[in-house]
Amino acid sequence: MAFESITDERIAELLECSKRVTNPQARNRNLQGREQVNFTVVSTDGLDHKFEIYKRQNLRPGMEDDFSCGLSWVASNGETLTLKRYNGSSHSHPNHLEKTRLNFACHIHIATEKYILANRKPEGYAEETERYSTLDGALHCLMMDCNIIGLETKSDITNQTKLFN
């Protein structure tokens, strides 16, 4: 299946449908200097959509801000399309079509019809965010934003007042 026919409306439907993690006890694996875990996700709205959540953390010293988690749609033929990806602040990110750059800030990628039609990475567009600063916080945002249940997550944002600046 080629994803050239995917519209922004279809992407929004896939992101908004109710979803549930089916293997919450999935285990971390160490892969060449990074830790990764993948979760299987299914829609709960009767439409039988399949998804995958991936969560990756660079394990090298000083690279705590080099992380990523994302939600991919698994099409019926097995091809995958990353719908959303939440990255740490370890790198700058260019939005090629808009000719803008995000400089070393946490950012959220989203698949867009515009990037697909331009033969770019479908989730090549990203927006800066201050909603998380850790991988666990990014996973929490992904779960909330993409209507997913079945994993215990915790937000980086607290309602505590800072005592010191």
N, C-alpha and C positions, 0 to 999 in steps of 0.2 A: 504494500500500500504506500503510495507516495503521499506525503503530507501537504503537497501544494494546494490541495482543495480545502484544507482546514481554514476556517474563518475565525475571526476574533470572537464571534458569537458562540461557535462550537467550543473554542478554548474556554470561554467563560462558563458554559454549561458543564464541561468536564471538571473545572475547578470548583464550581458551586454545588455539584451533586453531593449527597451525603455519602460518606465513606467510613470504612472500619478497617483497622489493622487486624489481620488474622493470625499473625505470629509475633505477638508482643515480646516473647522470650527469645527472639533472635539474638545470636551471640556476635560480639565484635570479633573481627579478624584483623590480624596485623599483616599488612601488605606493603612491603618495601618502604618502611619509614612512616607509614600512616595506618591509622586504625579505621576500620570501616564496618558498618553494619547495614544490612538491607532488610526492609520490612515489606511484606506482601499486603496489599490493600485492595479491598473490593467495594464497589458501590452498594449501598443498601436501599436504593430506590427502585429496585426491580429491573434496572436496565443492564445488569450484568457487566459493568465496566470493571476492568482490572487495572491496577496501578502498582507502582513500587515507590517506596520512600528509601532514599539512600542518605547516609550520614557519615561524613568523612572528617577526620582530624589529623593534621600533620603532627607527628610525634617528636620531631627534632627540637632540641632546645632553642628557645626564643621564637618558636613558630606557633605559639598558642592562638594567634589571630588568623592562622591559615586553616580555615575550615569551610565546609560546604555541606548543605543538606538540600534535598530537592524531591520533587514529586514528578514522576514520569507516568504517562499513560501507556499502557501496553495494549496495542491494537490487536484485533482478532488474529492477525497473521504473525504476531510475535514482535513486530517492530515497535520501538519505543520512541516517545516524544517527550522530552523534558518540558513540563508545563510551567514550573516555577522552581527557582533555585535561590537559596539564601547563602550568601558568601560573607566571609569575614573581611577584615580590613587590611589583609596582608598585601594587597596589590591594587593598582589603579585599574579602572575599567573604561575602555572607550565604547561609547555608543556610536558606532560607525556611521549609521545613516543620518543621525542627528548632528554628527560632528561635535559631540560633547565628550567630556571625560569626567569620571568620578575618581577623585584622588584619595586613595588609601582610607576608605570609609566602608563600613558594612553596607552591603547593597543587595537588593532583591531583583533577580532576573525574572522576566515573564515572557513566555512564548507569544509572538505576535504574527499575525498574517503578513504584515509589512516585511518583517525580517525573513519569513519563509519565502515569500514571492521574490525577494531580492537575493535568494540563494545564500543567505547568511545563516549562522547558527539560529535556529528558531527562537531560542531564549536569549538572543544576543543583546536585547535591550534591557537595561537595568536602571533602577532608581535607588538613590541613597536612602538609608534609614538609620534612625537612632533607637529603634524598637528593641534591638538586641545587641549584645557585644560578645556573646559566647555561643558555642555550638548548641548547648542545651537551650539557650534563649531563642536561637534561630529555629530550632525544631519546634519549640512551643508556638512561635509565630506561624510556622508552616501549618501546624495542626489546626490552629484557629482560623487562619486565612482560607484554608482549603477544605474546611468542613469535615475534618477527620476525627474519629474517636478511636479509643483502644490502646493508647499509650499514655502513661503518666508523664506529664511534662511540667516544666516550671519556667515562668517568665523571668527575664533578667530585670524587668522593671518592677520596682517595689514602691509602695506608697509611703515608705519611711522618709522622713526629712533628713537631709544630710547634715551632720553635726559640724563637719569641717569641709572646706572647699579645697 
